[in-house]
Amino acid sequence: MLAPVPRPPGSLAVRSSRALLAPRARLSMLALLLLCAAGLVLLYEPQRMLSSGWSQQTDGAGAVMLFGLAYGVCTAAFVPRPVLNLAAGALFGSAFGLTAAVAGTVLGAGISFTLGRFLGQDALRPMLRGRWLTAADGQLSRHGFRSMLAIRLFPGVPFAAANYCAAVSRMRYVPFLLATAIGTVPNTAAYVIAGAQAGSPGSPAFLFSAGFIVLSGLGAALVAWRKRHALRAPAPVTAPAPEEREPVGTAP
């Protein structure tokens, strides 16, 4: 019986696997996944199903868990979080709605972070050029928890953009998820309470939540304007140290 002939190292299967695992191939796969997800959202509008077509036979803790899972998948597919937060409050009230919304937020952020880290980081990191990109990457890489917490507290940066920027940086999983869980609570709670009190728009709870949403948006715009102004300012030119200056009148 003849022994099987081993395939040479440069066989077609090896070259194909290397091509599929190449950074640009993985980045193309990520782009295709995101385009498909965005297309499905535009076609089927899952946010409407979650807000009005939720099954009445599912209630209690099971419904909260299912909604949280659906919330996470929808946020990873670019469904706007404010719509989902309002739906969570309208369906489950303030307490359970906030629980489902925060859990879904962390789940969706984890899905996006994982996709960006394994499919896009290797290809996108060499492209981090320019003052803004390098500054953002350095801030997220060195001060991951603090930077992400500030981003989550001020809703100026889109949720999906923050997830993928963090994934491309060198931020670790635990600080990213912990900052997301803590930082999204205030703004998420405001939308959930507004959804729970939508039937009585004159109530103090609804007015307080609406005012908080407006003030947080204005605060985010102010912070973004100040950061933009700081980045546009020219870098200060430092004079050389006295010992580094060449003496006057001396021959080289």
Secondary structure, DSSP 8 states (H G I E B T S, - for coil): --------TT-HHHHHHHHHTSHHHHHHHHHHHHHHHHHHHHHH-HHHHHHH---TT--HHHHHHHHHHHHHHHHHTT--HHHHHHHHHHHHHHHHHHHHHHHHHHHHHHHHHHHHHHHTHHHHGGG--SHHHHHHHHHHHHSHHHHHHHHHHSTTS-HHHHHHHHHHTT--HHHHHHHHHHHTHHHHHHHHHHHHTTT-TTSHHHHHHHHHHHHHHHHHHHHHHHHHHHHHS--------GGGS--TT---
